[in-house]
Structures are given as C-alpha cells and as structure tokens.
Amino acid sequence: MKRMLTNAAIATTMSLSAAQAEQDPAGKVDPDTAQIITLVSSIPLAVDRAAYEIAEAAFAPLVTIDYTSLWGGEPAKMTPKDLMAAWRGIVPGFDATWHELGQVTVEISGTSATATASVDGRHWIGNEIWRPIGKYHWDVEELEGEWRVTRMVFEMTEELGDRNLAARAMEKAAASN
C-alpha cells in the first residue's frame, strides 16, 4: 500500500516549524540541536510514509527500543534492520498511520544528547482508530560525525480507541508479505 502525506500531516509539520520558530525567534538554535530535531522528527514521519530506509538511517548500529509502557515486557537491544522488520510487521497492516509529534526539546552534552517530544499515534483500519498517546524520549550520540539515536523510549500516558486493531494490522501485514 502506498502511503500519502495528508494535508493535516503537512499542516502539523508546518505548525511544528512555527512552534520551533516561536521558541527560537532570533534563530539561535545551534546546528547540532537543529540536526537532532530533524533526526528524531524524521523517524515517525518516515515510518508513516513507509520510507523505512530513512528511519533505519536515524539509528546507531545497535539501539535500545523500549515500548514497555505499551506492550509490557522488557526493553530490547536490536539492530536498525531488525527494528524496521518489526515495524514492517505491523505498520503496513493499518490503512493509515499518523504519529503527530509535539515540540522537540533537546539537551546536548558533548557528543551525547537527549531529546523528547509528545506524540499522538493514530492508527486506522477503515474508520476504526487506535491512538496510543504519550511521550518519546531519545538518547542520541554523535558517531563518526553524525548524530544517531541509541535509545528510543515510548512512555504511554493515554490510550484511545481499539487496541485490537494492532493485532489485526499484524495479521494483515503478515498476509501481504
């Protein structure tokens, strides 16, 4: 299934840019902060667009992924390729997804950084929707001159809609592979 960027997603991206500009009206955000904001913001957009190669490039060679607030279990260490395989095992099973990020905040200390943003993850099958809502936390390292995510945590604060859509999406994704 080919994914299309909706007018709402474009408007949100533009409003995020406006929010960042309001936070930094004199344009004093340094280049590293800008690169990190772009890096972490690219991940959900790339996944929503089924541009997994872009999302994969955002991660370090080994990354810790923590969705325990959503699925339980333990955080997992994996390669970006394995993470993309996991996402391909569910995301294409939805008719549409939209992970709307709030303003990204960044703190840099040398070659390490942290970034956070609120997220509202909308997932549709037909007119049915599942919305895990919360906050993303990213640990970022400068590796060979490039910022890369070494750890990504989703902290769920609210869940709306039907969680069973996730199981249906996994079934649909598996059937299409």
BELGI-V617301 format. One record per pair of residues at least 6 apart in sequence whose ideal C-beta (glycine too) atoms are under 8 Angstrom apart, sorted by the first residue. I is the first residue (numbers start at 1). J is the second residue. D is the distance in Angstrom with one decimal. If there is no record, write none. Layout:
BEGIN
I_J_D ; I_J_D
END
This chain:
BEGIN
1_50_7.7 ; 1_92_6.2 ; 1_95_7.5 ; 2_50_7.5 ; 3_48_6.4 ; 3_49_5.2 ; 3_50_4.9 ; 3_96_7.1 ; 3_97_7.8 ; 5_48_7.9 ; 5_49_6.4 ; 6_96_7.9 ; 6_98_7.1 ; 8_98_7.3 ; 9_45_7.8 ; 9_48_7.3 ; 9_98_5.8 ; 9_100_7.8 ; 12_100_5.4 ; 13_45_7.5 ; 16_41_7.5 ; 16_101_6.6 ; 16_102_7.7 ; 16_103_6.8 ; 19_102_8.0 ; 19_103_5.0 ; 20_29_7.5 ; 20_37_7.1 ; 20_103_6.6 ; 20_104_7.7 ; 23_103_6.8 ; 29_37_7.8 ; 32_108_5.7 ; 32_113_7.5 ; 32_142_8.0 ; 32_147_7.2 ; 33_106_4.8 ; 33_108_6.5 ; 35_147_5.3 ; 36_104_7.8 ; 36_106_4.9 ; 36_108_7.3 ; 36_113_5.5 ; 36_115_5.5 ; 36_140_5.5 ; 36_147_5.4 ; 37_104_4.6 ; 37_106_6.2 ; 37_115_7.1 ; 39_58_5.4 ; 39_140_6.9 ; 39_147_5.4 ; 39_148_7.7 ; 39_149_6.9 ; 40_58_7.3 ; 40_104_6.0 ; 40_115_4.9 ; 40_117_7.0 ; 40_136_7.3 ; 40_138_4.9 ; 40_140_7.3 ; 40_149_6.7 ; 41_101_6.0 ; 41_104_6.0 ; 41_117_7.7 ; 42_54_6.0 ; 42_55_7.2 ; 42_58_5.9 ; 43_55_5.1 ; 43_58_5.1 ; 43_149_7.3 ; 43_152_7.6 ; 44_99_3.4 ; 44_101_6.2 ; 44_119_6.9 ; 44_121_7.8 ; 45_99_7.5 ; 46_52_6.9 ; 46_54_3.9 ; 46_55_4.0 ; 46_58_7.6 ; 47_55_5.3 ; 47_87_5.8 ; 47_91_5.9 ; 47_97_7.3 ; 47_99_7.0 ; 48_91_7.9 ; 48_97_5.0 ; 48_98_5.9 ; 48_99_5.9 ; 50_91_7.3 ; 50_92_6.7 ; 52_84_4.5 ; 52_87_6.8 ; 52_88_6.5 ; 55_80_7.9 ; 55_84_6.5 ; 55_87_7.4 ; 56_80_4.4 ; 56_81_6.6 ; 56_83_7.4 ; 56_84_5.0 ; 57_80_7.7 ; 58_80_7.8 ; 58_148_6.8 ; 58_149_5.5 ; 59_80_3.9 ; 59_83_6.8 ; 59_148_6.0 ; 59_149_5.0 ; 59_150_7.8 ; 59_152_8.0 ; 60_80_7.8 ; 60_141_6.3 ; 60_143_5.9 ; 60_148_4.2 ; 60_149_6.5 ; 60_150_4.6 ; 61_79_6.6 ; 61_80_7.4 ; 62_77_5.9 ; 62_78_7.4 ; 62_79_6.3 ; 62_150_7.7 ; 63_77_7.2 ; 63_78_6.4 ; 63_79_7.5 ; 63_80_6.3 ; 63_83_6.5 ; 63_149_6.2 ; 63_150_5.9 ; 63_151_6.6 ; 63_152_6.7 ; 64_75_5.4 ; 64_76_7.2 ; 64_77_5.3 ; 64_139_7.9 ; 64_150_6.9 ; 64_151_4.3 ; 64_152_7.4 ; 65_75_6.5 ; 65_76_5.2 ; 65_77_7.9 ; 65_78_6.3 ; 65_83_6.1 ; 65_151_7.9 ; 65_152_5.6 ; 66_75_3.8 ; 66_76_7.8 ; 66_151_7.3 ; 66_152_7.1 ; 66_153_4.1 ; 66_154_7.0 ; 67_154_5.2 ; 68_74_6.6 ; 68_75_6.3 ; 69_134_6.9 ; 69_154_6.4 ; 69_155_5.3 ; 69_156_4.3 ; 70_132_5.7 ; 70_154_5.9 ; 70_156_5.1 ; 75_153_7.6 ; 78_86_7.7 ; 88_173_6.8 ; 88_177_7.8 ; 89_170_6.1 ; 89_173_5.5 ; 89_174_6.9 ; 90_166_6.5 ; 90_169_5.1 ; 90_170_5.1 ; 90_173_5.8 ; 91_97_5.9 ; 91_169_7.4 ; 91_173_7.3 ; 92_169_7.9 ; 92_172_7.6 ; 92_173_4.8 ; 92_176_6.5 ; 93_125_7.7 ; 93_168_6.9 ; 93_169_3.1 ; 93_170_5.9 ; 93_171_6.8 ; 93_172_3.5 ; 93_173_3.6 ; 93_174_7.8 ; 93_176_7.6 ; 94_123_4.8 ; 94_124_6.0 ; 94_125_5.9 ; 94_165_7.2 ; 94_169_4.8 ; 94_172_8.0 ; 95_124_5.0 ; 95_125_5.5 ; 95_126_6.5 ; 96_122_7.9 ; 96_123_7.8 ; 96_124_4.7 ; 97_121_7.2 ; 97_122_6.7 ; 97_123_5.1 ; 97_124_7.4 ; 98_121_7.7 ; 98_122_4.6 ; 99_119_5.7 ; 99_120_7.5 ; 99_121_4.8 ; 99_122_7.6 ; 100_119_6.8 ; 100_120_4.6 ; 100_121_7.8 ; 100_122_7.1 ; 101_117_4.6 ; 101_118_7.1 ; 101_119_5.5 ; 101_136_7.4 ; 102_117_5.2 ; 102_118_3.6 ; 102_119_7.2 ; 103_117_6.5 ; 103_118_7.9 ; 104_115_5.6 ; 104_116_7.2 ; 104_117_4.4 ; 105_115_6.7 ; 105_116_5.4 ; 105_117_7.2 ; 106_113_5.9 ; 106_114_7.3 ; 106_115_4.8 ; 107_113_6.4 ; 107_114_5.2 ; 107_115_7.8 ; 111_141_6.2 ; 111_142_4.0 ; 112_139_7.3 ; 112_140_7.1 ; 112_141_5.6 ; 112_142_7.6 ; 113_139_7.6 ; 113_140_4.3 ; 113_141_7.7 ; 113_147_7.1 ; 114_137_6.9 ; 114_138_6.8 ; 114_139_5.9 ; 114_140_7.1 ; 115_136_7.9 ; 115_137_7.6 ; 115_138_4.5 ; 115_140_6.2 ; 116_135_6.1 ; 116_136_6.6 ; 116_137_5.3 ; 116_138_7.4 ; 117_135_7.0 ; 117_136_5.3 ; 118_133_7.8 ; 118_134_7.3 ; 118_135_5.4 ; 118_136_7.9 ; 119_133_7.1 ; 119_134_6.2 ; 119_135_6.7 ; 119_136_5.2 ; 119_154_7.3 ; 120_131_6.3 ; 120_133_4.9 ; 121_131_6.4 ; 121_132_5.0 ; 121_133_7.1 ; 122_129_6.1 ; 122_130_7.9 ; 122_131_5.4 ; 123_129_6.8 ; 123_130_4.6 ; 123_131_7.3 ; 123_161_8.0 ; 123_165_6.0 ; 123_166_7.3 ; 123_169_6.9 ; 124_165_7.9 ; 125_165_5.2 ; 125_168_5.9 ; 125_169_6.5 ; 125_172_7.7 ; 128_161_7.1 ; 128_162_5.8 ; 128_165_5.9 ; 129_160_7.5 ; 129_161_4.4 ; 129_162_7.4 ; 129_165_7.5 ; 130_159_7.8 ; 130_160_7.7 ; 130_161_4.3 ; 130_162_5.4 ; 130_163_5.8 ; 130_164_7.9 ; 130_165_4.2 ; 130_166_6.3 ; 131_158_8.0 ; 131_159_6.9 ; 131_160_4.2 ; 131_161_5.0 ; 132_154_7.5 ; 132_156_5.3 ; 132_158_7.9 ; 132_159_5.3 ; 133_156_7.0 ; 133_157_6.0 ; 133_158_4.3 ; 133_159_7.0 ; 133_160_6.9 ; 134_154_6.0 ; 134_155_4.9 ; 134_156_4.2 ; 134_157_4.5 ; 134_158_7.0 ; 135_154_7.6 ; 135_155_4.7 ; 135_157_6.8 ; 136_152_6.7 ; 136_153_7.0 ; 136_154_5.9 ; 136_155_7.8 ; 137_151_7.8 ; 137_152_7.4 ; 137_153_4.3 ; 137_155_6.6 ; 138_149_5.1 ; 138_151_6.9 ; 138_152_5.4 ; 138_153_7.8 ; 139_149_7.1 ; 139_150_5.0 ; 139_151_3.8 ; 139_152_7.9 ; 140_147_5.3 ; 140_148_6.8 ; 140_149_5.6 ; 140_150_6.7 ; 141_147_7.4 ; 141_148_6.1 ; 141_150_5.0 ; 142_148_7.8
END
